[in-house]
């Protein structure tokens, strides 16, 4: 895929090596529809992205509707004399301040990736709106954040399950990413057809206790008729095992070899978690074993109808040593 950070680095090296500088340095990123240019303001070294709109501009209301935040400006500019693109309109996304270049490049990369992989008949406006809205929410929530230890273990378990799936189905499209609802606060971490898979991590394989976050998590419905618990027994370490950083990149490589579209969705889901992978290089997890349980009708659980009126949002723990009759082979959770 196109590496926008590298493109900007090469442009800035060219600017620094030129004796006479232009006001803007431009580079063609793609000749496909839409045609894209990367731009650098040679005075401030701030970044721009130019998106070809063709011979017709957008309505004023469309431009005003695009999500914005401090440090980003959005304009439509008309270029009467631009080689083969004479008379074309361009949507221009500009970095307004020199600080924050790293995250701005990430935003522009995300815009470019979505434009290049947009589905047939999806408008440029629709793609850009959805991408910018996701990033507006990201910044509104405070940007990147360090996950708590419990959240790190939870994400590790979900990534371990994804990797397990990818290893078991090495020639299949990585549709497991489409099924991943954990980062978007879905009730169940993974859902396919009418089957749900909830990922749990346990620190002590002797204690074998898992936490259920609320009274609805293990509810069976017409939409979800079966739920499996995929339990990773893990041990935190400073020296052994695999870090979240390494696991993310292992999964990313496997997905990239099969589908650019699913890779983009995977990266988007990590951004939804406000996950910055470089923050997770020093702590390791060793996976001792994996067990699977079917949360069938008689599985011990608390449901909403079991609670006294007025009580809700109840979290509780399940001791799996009392759930032997519900244990299943690990392979069963992958059977469709």
VEXLOSE-898310 format. One record per residue (C-alpha): y, x, z; chain. Coordinates in steps of 0.2 Angstrom, whole numbers, always signed. Layout:
N
Y / X / Z / A
...
This chain:
336
+0 / +0 / +0 / A
+18 / +5 / -3 / A
+24 / +16 / +11 / A
+43 / +12 / +14 / A
+46 / +25 / +27 / A
+40 / +39 / +16 / A
+51 / +32 / +2 / A
+66 / +33 / +13 / A
+62 / +50 / +19 / A
+61 / +57 / +1 / A
+78 / +48 / -3 / A
+86 / +56 / +12 / A
+79 / +73 / +7 / A
+86 / +71 / -10 / A
+103 / +66 / -3 / A
+104 / +81 / +8 / A
+100 / +93 / -7 / A
+113 / +86 / -18 / A
+130 / +94 / -19 / A
+139 / +78 / -25 / A
+134 / +62 / -17 / A
+135 / +44 / -23 / A
+140 / +30 / -12 / A
+122 / +22 / -12 / A
+106 / +30 / -16 / A
+93 / +19 / -25 / A
+75 / +20 / -29 / A
+64 / +7 / -38 / A
+49 / +2 / -27 / A
+40 / -9 / -39 / A
+43 / -16 / -57 / A
+33 / -32 / -53 / A
+40 / -48 / -49 / A
+50 / -47 / -38 / A
+58 / -31 / -43 / A
+62 / -21 / -27 / A
+74 / -7 / -24 / A
+76 / +4 / -8 / A
+93 / +9 / -4 / A
+102 / +21 / +7 / A
+120 / +22 / +12 / A
+124 / +40 / +9 / A
+138 / +40 / +22 / A
+129 / +32 / +37 / A
+111 / +35 / +31 / A
+107 / +16 / +35 / A
+94 / +8 / +25 / A
+94 / -7 / +13 / A
+82 / -17 / +3 / A
+86 / -25 / -13 / A
+76 / -40 / -19 / A
+78 / -46 / -37 / A
+81 / -65 / -38 / A
+83 / -65 / -57 / A
+97 / -74 / -67 / A
+100 / -88 / -54 / A
+107 / -86 / -36 / A
+102 / -95 / -21 / A
+111 / -110 / -14 / A
+123 / -106 / +0 / A
+113 / -116 / +12 / A
+98 / -106 / +9 / A
+107 / -90 / +12 / A
+114 / -97 / +28 / A
+97 / -103 / +34 / A
+89 / -86 / +34 / A
+85 / -80 / +52 / A
+96 / -66 / +57 / A
+99 / -55 / +72 / A
+111 / -41 / +78 / A
+110 / -26 / +66 / A
+104 / -35 / +51 / A
+116 / -42 / +37 / A
+110 / -52 / +22 / A
+120 / -55 / +6 / A
+117 / -60 / -12 / A
+125 / -48 / -24 / A
+128 / -49 / -43 / A
+125 / -34 / -54 / A
+133 / -36 / -71 / A
+128 / -19 / -77 / A
+111 / -13 / -70 / A
+101 / -6 / -85 / A
+88 / -19 / -89 / A
+93 / -30 / -75 / A
+110 / -35 / -82 / A
+116 / -51 / -75 / A
+104 / -52 / -61 / A
+106 / -57 / -43 / A
+99 / -48 / -28 / A
+96 / -52 / -10 / A
+101 / -37 / +0 / A
+95 / -34 / +18 / A
+106 / -21 / +26 / A
+105 / -11 / +42 / A
+121 / -13 / +51 / A
+120 / +1 / +63 / A
+112 / +19 / +63 / A
+103 / +16 / +79 / A
+86 / +7 / +77 / A
+81 / +14 / +61 / A
+63 / +16 / +65 / A
+61 / -3 / +69 / A
+72 / -8 / +54 / A
+60 / +1 / +43 / A
+46 / -8 / +50 / A
+54 / -24 / +47 / A
+58 / -20 / +29 / A
+40 / -14 / +27 / A
+34 / -30 / +33 / A
+45 / -40 / +21 / A
+39 / -29 / +6 / A
+21 / -31 / +11 / A
+22 / -50 / +11 / A
+32 / -51 / -5 / A
+19 / -40 / -14 / A
+5 / -50 / -7 / A
+13 / -68 / -8 / A
+1 / -81 / -15 / A
+4 / -90 / -31 / A
+18 / -102 / -32 / A
+25 / -97 / -15 / A
+44 / -94 / -17 / A
+53 / -78 / -12 / A
+64 / -88 / -1 / A
+48 / -95 / +9 / A
+41 / -78 / +11 / A
+57 / -70 / +17 / A
+61 / -84 / +29 / A
+44 / -84 / +37 / A
+44 / -65 / +39 / A
+62 / -64 / +46 / A
+59 / -79 / +58 / A
+44 / -70 / +65 / A
+55 / -54 / +68 / A
+69 / -65 / +75 / A
+57 / -72 / +88 / A
+50 / -54 / +91 / A
+68 / -48 / +95 / A
+72 / -63 / +105 / A
+57 / -59 / +117 / A
+64 / -42 / +119 / A
+55 / -32 / +106 / A
+40 / -21 / +110 / A
+33 / -22 / +127 / A
+19 / -13 / +137 / A
+4 / -24 / +140 / A
-2 / -26 / +158 / A
-18 / -18 / +162 / A
-27 / -35 / +161 / A
-19 / -38 / +144 / A
-25 / -21 / +138 / A
-42 / -25 / +143 / A
-42 / -42 / +135 / A
-35 / -35 / +118 / A
-48 / -21 / +119 / A
-62 / -34 / +121 / A
-55 / -44 / +106 / A
-54 / -29 / +95 / A
-71 / -23 / +100 / A
-78 / -40 / +94 / A
-69 / -38 / +78 / A
-76 / -21 / +75 / A
-94 / -27 / +80 / A
-92 / -41 / +67 / A
-86 / -29 / +53 / A
-100 / -17 / +57 / A
-113 / -32 / +56 / A
-106 / -38 / +39 / A
-101 / -22 / +30 / A
-100 / -30 / +13 / A
-91 / -47 / +18 / A
-73 / -50 / +16 / A
-65 / -48 / +34 / A
-62 / -67 / +37 / A
-64 / -63 / +55 / A
-45 / -60 / +55 / A
-42 / -77 / +49 / A
-52 / -84 / +64 / A
-43 / -73 / +77 / A
-32 / -85 / +87 / A
-30 / -75 / +103 / A
-13 / -67 / +99 / A
-5 / -84 / +94 / A
-10 / -91 / +111 / A
-24 / -101 / +104 / A
-35 / -110 / +117 / A
-50 / -100 / +111 / A
-49 / -82 / +105 / A
-60 / -84 / +89 / A
-63 / -101 / +80 / A
-74 / -104 / +65 / A
-79 / -121 / +59 / A
-84 / -130 / +75 / A
-89 / -114 / +85 / A
-78 / -105 / +97 / A
-80 / -87 / +103 / A
-71 / -83 / +119 / A
-69 / -64 / +123 / A
-71 / -58 / +141 / A
-70 / -41 / +149 / A
-79 / -37 / +166 / A
-75 / -20 / +175 / A
-91 / -20 / +186 / A
-107 / -24 / +178 / A
-115 / -27 / +195 / A
-102 / -40 / +200 / A
-102 / -48 / +183 / A
-87 / -59 / +186 / A
-76 / -66 / +173 / A
-60 / -75 / +174 / A
-56 / -92 / +165 / A
-38 / -95 / +163 / A
-37 / -114 / +164 / A
-46 / -130 / +164 / A
-46 / -133 / +146 / A
-52 / -116 / +140 / A
-71 / -120 / +140 / A
-69 / -138 / +135 / A
-80 / -145 / +121 / A
-72 / -157 / +109 / A
-76 / -164 / +92 / A
-66 / -150 / +84 / A
-76 / -136 / +95 / A
-93 / -142 / +98 / A
-100 / -125 / +105 / A
-92 / -110 / +114 / A
-99 / -93 / +116 / A
-93 / -80 / +129 / A
-94 / -63 / +122 / A
-93 / -52 / +138 / A
-89 / -33 / +137 / A
-93 / -23 / +152 / A
-81 / -9 / +151 / A
-76 / +5 / +162 / A
-58 / +12 / +162 / A
-57 / +31 / +160 / A
-44 / +45 / +157 / A
-56 / +56 / +148 / A
-71 / +46 / +140 / A
-72 / +32 / +129 / A
-60 / +26 / +116 / A
-41 / +21 / +118 / A
-33 / +6 / +112 / A
-24 / +16 / +99 / A
-40 / +23 / +92 / A
-48 / +7 / +92 / A
-34 / -2 / +82 / A
-34 / +12 / +69 / A
-53 / +11 / +67 / A
-52 / -8 / +64 / A
-37 / -6 / +53 / A
-47 / +7 / +42 / A
-62 / -5 / +40 / A
-51 / -20 / +35 / A
-40 / -9 / +23 / A
-56 / -5 / +13 / A
-59 / -23 / +10 / A
-43 / -33 / +10 / A
-25 / -29 / +9 / A
-21 / -47 / +13 / A
-31 / -47 / +29 / A
-24 / -30 / +34 / A
-7 / -37 / +33 / A
-12 / -52 / +44 / A
-20 / -41 / +56 / A
-4 / -30 / +58 / A
+6 / -46 / +59 / A
-5 / -52 / +74 / A
-2 / -36 / +83 / A
+16 / -38 / +81 / A
+15 / -55 / +88 / A
+8 / -47 / +103 / A
+23 / -35 / +103 / A
+10 / -21 / +103 / A
+16 / -3 / +99 / A
+1 / +7 / +97 / A
+8 / +24 / +101 / A
+10 / +18 / +119 / A
-9 / +17 / +121 / A
-15 / +34 / +118 / A
-19 / +41 / +135 / A
-30 / +27 / +143 / A
-48 / +25 / +138 / A
-62 / +12 / +139 / A
-80 / +15 / +139 / A
-91 / +0 / +134 / A
-107 / +0 / +145 / A
-114 / -16 / +137 / A
-111 / -33 / +129 / A
-118 / -49 / +135 / A
-117 / -66 / +127 / A
-117 / -83 / +136 / A
-117 / -101 / +128 / A
-105 / -112 / +138 / A
-116 / -127 / +135 / A
-114 / -144 / +143 / A
-121 / -139 / +160 / A
-113 / -122 / +160 / A
-103 / -120 / +177 / A
-84 / -124 / +173 / A
-69 / -134 / +179 / A
-63 / -147 / +167 / A
-47 / -157 / +168 / A
-57 / -173 / +173 / A
-64 / -163 / +188 / A
-47 / -160 / +196 / A
-37 / -172 / +208 / A
-23 / -181 / +200 / A
-7 / -170 / +199 / A
-16 / -153 / +198 / A
-17 / -143 / +182 / A
-16 / -125 / +176 / A
-31 / -120 / +187 / A
-38 / -103 / +184 / A
-55 / -98 / +191 / A
-69 / -85 / +191 / A
-87 / -87 / +185 / A
-101 / -76 / +193 / A
-112 / -73 / +178 / A
-127 / -68 / +189 / A
-129 / -87 / +191 / A
-129 / -90 / +173 / A
-145 / -82 / +167 / A
-151 / -98 / +159 / A
-136 / -98 / +147 / A
-138 / -80 / +142 / A
-141 / -78 / +123 / A
-145 / -63 / +112 / A
-129 / -55 / +106 / A
-135 / -58 / +88 / A
-133 / -77 / +91 / A
-115 / -76 / +92 / A
-113 / -70 / +74 / A
-125 / -82 / +67 / A
-116 / -95 / +56 / A
